[in-house]
């Protein structure tokens, strides 16, 4: 079900891009092509938070990041949202839980999501996401890793987070089936930094009156950092 939605929107946005340049269409097309690649045979899929976890580590390892929280929001925007949440509720997941996470769990139980090889999330933004990761890990028999970010920023906390990154990067590389390549990580970081510079230029352009883009386009520009 989710795959069919992704395929439909990917084709729709690709057709729009053939007619005219559109930042919104390009952004969504990239998102949906990325999600679809998680369904490819032999793909190494890592469930993660695209908006919170550093994608450079995953890019350096040639694994496919799949943000099942965002995938749940896609389902929630369709007529399948309510029955998918009902599936989770029928299995004992309370209606008090986040609707996105109930949708995720329902979709997983209905085999709508690609099977993960590893799960990653962080300790900030949402405690529910970390707990949902643990539930998904239990249901799929896969490992769930948590990147814990201390509230304080000092030499000890930086060292602590850096060591977590090393351990997680090594585990992702094991899932990918090859040693971790620091040169590829540096290359991914360079691309990310270049993308960030372009993003800042676009944001600066929004200060102009009139803005060079309409509301829907500028909304995508403001939030594109999530997918970098």
C-alpha positions in Angstrom: 0.0 0.0 0.0 2.7 2.5 1.0 4.8 1.5 -2.0 1.9 2.1 -4.4 1.5 5.6 -2.9 5.2 6.3 -3.3 5.3 5.1 -6.9 2.3 7.3 -7.7 3.7 10.5 -6.3 7.2 9.8 -7.7 5.7 9.5 -11.2 3.5 12.5 -10.7 6.4 14.7 -9.5 8.7 13.4 -12.3 6.0 14.4 -14.8 5.7 17.8 -13.3 9.4 18.4 -13.5 9.4 17.6 -17.2 6.9 20.4 -17.7 8.6 23.0 -15.6 11.2 23.5 -12.9 9.7 23.2 -9.4 11.6 23.1 -6.2 8.6 21.5 -4.5 8.3 18.8 -7.1 12.1 18.1 -7.1 12.1 17.9 -3.3 9.2 15.4 -3.1 10.5 13.4 -6.0 13.9 12.9 -4.3 12.2 11.9 -1.0 9.9 9.4 -2.6 12.7 7.9 -4.8 14.7 7.4 -1.7 11.9 5.7 0.1 11.2 3.5 -2.9 14.8 2.3 -3.0 14.3 0.7 0.4 12.0 -1.8 -1.4 14.6 -2.9 -3.9 15.8 -6.5 -3.6 19.0 -6.8 -1.6 18.8 -3.2 -0.3 20.4 -2.7 3.1 17.8 -0.7 5.0 18.3 1.4 8.1 15.3 2.9 9.8 16.3 6.3 11.1 15.2 9.9 11.6 16.3 11.8 8.5 15.8 15.1 10.4 17.8 14.1 13.4 20.5 11.6 12.6 23.6 12.6 10.5 22.9 11.1 7.1 26.6 11.4 6.2 27.4 8.3 8.1 24.8 6.3 6.2 25.8 7.8 2.8 29.4 6.7 3.5 28.2 3.1 3.9 25.8 2.7 0.9 22.8 1.8 3.0 19.3 3.1 2.4 17.8 5.4 5.1 14.1 4.9 5.7 12.4 7.3 8.0 9.4 5.2 9.0 8.0 8.1 11.0 7.7 10.2 7.9 6.4 7.1 6.1 3.7 6.9 8.7 2.8 10.6 8.1 2.4 9.8 4.4 0.0 7.0 5.2 -1.9 9.2 7.6 -2.6 11.7 4.8 -4.5 9.0 2.8 -7.7 7.0 3.3 -5.6 4.2 4.7 -4.5 6.2 7.8 -7.4 5.3 10.1 -7.5 1.5 9.3 -3.7 1.3 9.7 -3.9 2.9 13.1 -6.8 0.6 13.9 -4.5 -2.4 13.1 -2.1 -1.2 15.7 -4.8 -0.5 18.3 -6.2 -4.0 17.7 -2.8 -5.4 18.7 -2.9 -3.5 22.0 -1.2 -0.2 21.2 -3.0 2.6 23.0 -4.9 5.4 21.3 -2.8 7.7 23.6 0.2 7.0 21.5 1.3 9.4 18.8 -0.8 8.8 15.7 2.3 8.7 13.5 3.8 5.9 15.6 0.5 4.0 15.7 0.4 4.2 11.9 4.0 3.0 11.7 3.3 0.0 13.9 0.1 -0.8 12.1 1.8 -0.6 8.7 4.6 -2.8 9.9 2.2 -5.4 11.1 0.4 -5.3 7.7 3.8 -5.8 5.9 3.5 -2.4 4.2 7.1 -1.3 5.2 10.4 -2.7 3.9 12.1 -4.9 6.4 14.9 -3.1 8.3 18.4 -4.4 8.8 19.2 -1.9 11.6 17.3 0.8 13.5 18.8 4.1 14.6 17.4 7.1 16.4 18.4 9.8 18.8 17.5 10.9 22.3 16.2 14.3 21.3 13.0 15.5 19.7 10.8 12.6 20.8 10.9 9.9 23.4 8.1 8.0 21.6 10.3 7.5 18.5 13.0 5.8 20.5 10.4 3.5 22.2 8.7 2.8 18.8 12.2 1.8 17.5 12.5 -0.7 20.4 9.1 -2.2 19.6 9.9 -2.5 15.9 13.2 -4.1 16.8 11.3 -6.6 18.9 8.8 -7.3 16.1 11.5 -7.7 13.4 14.3 -9.3 15.4 16.7 -6.5 14.4 19.0 -4.4 16.5 18.0 -0.9 17.7 20.7 1.7 18.5 20.2 5.0 20.3 22.4 8.0 19.9 22.2 9.8 23.2 22.9 13.5 23.1 23.8 15.1 26.5 22.2 18.4 27.3 25.6 20.0 28.2 28.2 20.9 25.6 31.7 20.4 27.0 34.8 18.4 26.3 33.5 15.3 28.0 30.1 15.4 26.3 31.7 15.9 22.9 34.0 13.0 23.4 31.0 10.9 24.6 29.0 11.7 21.4 32.0 11.2 19.2 32.6 7.7 20.6 29.0 6.8 20.0 29.3 7.9 16.4 32.4 5.7 16.0 30.5 2.7 17.4 27.4 3.3 15.3 29.4 3.9 12.1 31.1 0.6 12.7 27.8 -1.2 13.2 26.3 0.4 10.0 29.4 -0.7 8.0 28.9 -4.3 9.3 25.3 -4.2 8.1 26.5 -2.9 4.8 29.0 -5.7 4.6 32.3 -3.8 4.3 34.7 -1.9 6.5 33.9 1.7 7.3 35.6 4.1 4.9 36.6 7.4 6.5 37.5 8.9 3.1 33.9 8.3 1.9 32.7 9.9 5.1 34.8 13.0 4.4 33.4 13.1 0.9 29.8 12.9 2.2 30.5 15.7 4.7 31.9 17.9 1.9 28.8 17.4 -0.2 26.6 18.1 2.9 28.5 21.3 3.6 28.1 22.4 0.0 24.4 21.7 0.1 24.1 23.6 3.4 25.8 26.7 1.8 23.3 26.6 -1.1 20.5 26.2 1.4 21.5 29.3 3.3 21.7 31.3 0.0 18.1 30.2 -0.7 16.9 31.2 2.7 18.6 34.5 2.4 16.7 35.1 -0.9 13.4 34.7 0.9 14.1 38.0 2.7 13.3 39.8 -0.6 10.0 41.4 -1.1 8.4 40.1 -3.1 9.8 36.6 -2.4 11.1 34.8 -5.5 8.9 31.8 -4.6 5.4 31.3 -3.5 4.3 29.9 -0.1 4.4 26.2 -1.0 7.8 26.4 -2.6 9.3 28.5 0.2 7.9 26.0 2.7 10.0 23.2 1.1 13.0 25.5 1.0 12.8 26.2 4.7 12.5 22.5 5.5 14.9 20.9 3.0 17.6 20.5 5.5 15.8 17.5 6.9 16.6 15.5 3.7 20.3 16.6 3.4 
